[in-house]
Amino acid sequence: MRIKHETLGAVFDMVYVALMTNLLLVLSCLPLVVGLLTTDPARSWPLLALFAPLCAPGLCAAFAVLSAFSDERNNTALRTFATAWRASLRKATALGALATAALVVLGVDARAAWGHSIGAAAIPVLITAMVLVTATSLLTLVVIAERPKVRLRDALRACLYLALRRWYLTAFSLAILTMLETLIASRPAIAFGLAMAPLLYVVWANSRFTLREALGPIPSASATS
């Protein structure tokens, strides 16, 4: 059975885009990646929290690459990533800083409440808030990747509403991210080298479906570059 040239080319393009996205995302998050691999996160979390916002533009750029390839079979991953990274740098970094600060405060409060009588009431509320911060930030990164000119405040408001309204889709995206986090902790080479782009594609596609009905048709990444 002979494989068509077009099919073979599409497979090579898909593999190339996935591997290149993994590489570029690791490079854009290099301080955090090095910190995760060389330190104990339980002890070095303040330093990791300082580096975390720097990864937000890289995530936006990765989503833009996945969008361009999905919509138009655009395999110019390097150029698309660089263009989207520059376009999203200010807003995505600001979002990353806000989300990281909120998660740190909520996490510290939850740790302080642990083992105390108030913890039974406070910890579930704090964990719910952390989940909402993570879900809203994720959806907002997808919006910024697709619409770099959107106002951050407007995107946050819409994404918070959609994260709550379509909670089942939110839960699915967070489950995939948890899977990726577990893989990074146990098999970092496989996670960073192979699995990151496919898992992020599932998260991106699920998030884009969550956003599409309320925000209308979303232009492709190449149209916004």
N, C-alpha and C positions, 0 to 999 in steps of 0.2 A: 504494500500500500504506500503510494508516494504522497509526500507532504507538499502542499502547494507552497510556492515561493512566498506568497503574501502571508500565509499562515506562519511560516518560519520567521519571516521578518517581524511580524507582530509579536511573536514570542520573544525574540531577541530584544526588541524595543522595550517590552515590558520588564524583562530581567534587567536591562541596562538602567531604565528609569528607577526601578526599585533599589538597585545597588548604589546608584549615584545619589539618590535621595538619602539613603542611609549614611553614606559618607559625608555629604554636605551637612546633614543634620548633626552628626557627631562633631564635625568641625565647628559648627556654629554654637554648639553647647560644650565645647571642649573643657572649659574650667569646671563645669559641673560634672562632666564625665570623669575627668581626672580625680576630682574629689570623691566621687562615688567609688571609684576603683581602688584608691590608695588610702582611704581613711575609713574609720568606723562611723557610719552615718549617725549612730546613736549619740556619739560624742561630738562629731563635727557638724551637726545640723545647723548651727548658726552660720557657719561659713557656706554651707550648701544653700541655705536660704538667701544668702547674699548673691550667690551666682545664679540662682534659679530664674530671676526675671530676664537675664540675658538670653535664655533659651526661647522666649516667647516669639521673637522675630523669626527664629529658625523654624519653629512649628508652623507659623503663618506661611513661610516660604515653602515648606514641605507640602502643606495643604494646597498651595497654588500650583506646585508641580503636579500633584495628583489630579487636580482639577483640569489642568491643561491637557494632560495625557488622557484622562477619561473622556473629555468633551471633544477633543480634536486630534487625538493620537499624537500630540506634540511631544517629541522626545528630546527637545533641547533643555534638558533638566538643569544644566549649569546656568544657562542664561535666565531661564524662568525663575530659578531659585534666587539668583543674585538680584534680579529686578524686584521680586516680591519682598526680599529681605530689606532692601533699601526703602521700599514704599511703606512697609509696615513697621519700620524700626521704632519710630517715636511712639506710636499708639500701642503697639504690642508690648514694648518695654514698660510703658506706663501701666498697662493692664497687668503685666506680670508682676510688677512691684506691688500694685494694690492687692492682687490675689495672694501673693506670698505673704505680705504683711497681715492680711486678714487670717490666713491659715495659721500663721505663727501665733497670733494672739489667741485664736480659738483653741489651738492645740495646747498652748501653755495653760489656758484656763481649764481645759479638760483634765490636764495632768494635775493641776492644783486641786481640782475637785475630787479626784480619784481617792477613794478610801474615806471620804467624809460623808456625813449624812446628806449634805446638799447635792452630792454627786448623783444620786439616784434620779433627781429631777433635772439637774443641770447638764449632765453629760449627754443624754439623748438629744437635747436641744442644741448643744454645741456641735455634736457630730452631724446633725441634720444641717446646720449652718455651713459646716465645712463641705459637705456634699454639694450644697447649693452653690457655694463659691466656686468649687471645682467645675461643676457642670456649666454654670453661667460663663465662666472664663473660657472653657473649651468652645462653647458655641460662639462666643464673641471672637475668638481667634479665627474661626472659620469665616465669620462675616468679614473681618478685616482682610483676610486673604482674598476673598471674592470681591469686596468693595472697599478698597483702601481709603476712599474719601469719606466713608461713613463717620458720623460723629460718635465718639466712644460712649458718651452718655446715652445716646439713643440706642446704640447696639446693646449695651448692658441691660437697659430696661426691657427691650424686646426679648433678649435671650433669657433673662430671668423668668419672664412670663412663659416662654416656650419650654424651658426646662421643667417647669412645674406642670404645665398643661400636658405635655407629652412625656410624662415621667417614665413610661415604659421604655421609650427610646433613650432617654437619659440614663436609665439603669443599664441598658445594654452597652452604651458607650463607656460608661464607668467600669463595667465588668471587663471590657476589652483592655482598657487602660490598666486595670488591676492585673490582668494576665501579663501585660507587657512589663509592668513593674516587677512582678514575681520572676519573670524570665530574666530581666536585667540583674536581679539579685542572685539568681542561681546559675545562669549561663550567660554572662555578659557578652561573650564573643558571638554567640548565636543571636542574641537580642540585637546588638548593635550592627552586626554584619549582615543578617538575613531577615530577621523577623520584624524589625521595626516598621519598615515601609508597608508591608502587607497589613499589619495590624492597624497602623494609622490610616490606611486606606479604608478599612472597615469603619473606623471611627469617623473619618471625614464624610464618607458616603451616608452614614446614619445621621450625622449632624446636619448635613446639607438637606436631607429629606425632612428633618425636623424644621428647618428654616424656610423651606421653599414655599409652602402654602401661605404663610403670613407675610413674607418679605417679597413675594413675587418672583418672577424669573431672575436668576442670578447670572450676570454676564460671565463669560469664561475668563480665566486668568490672563490669557493673552490679549484680550480686549481691554483690560485695565492696565496693562503694562505700557 
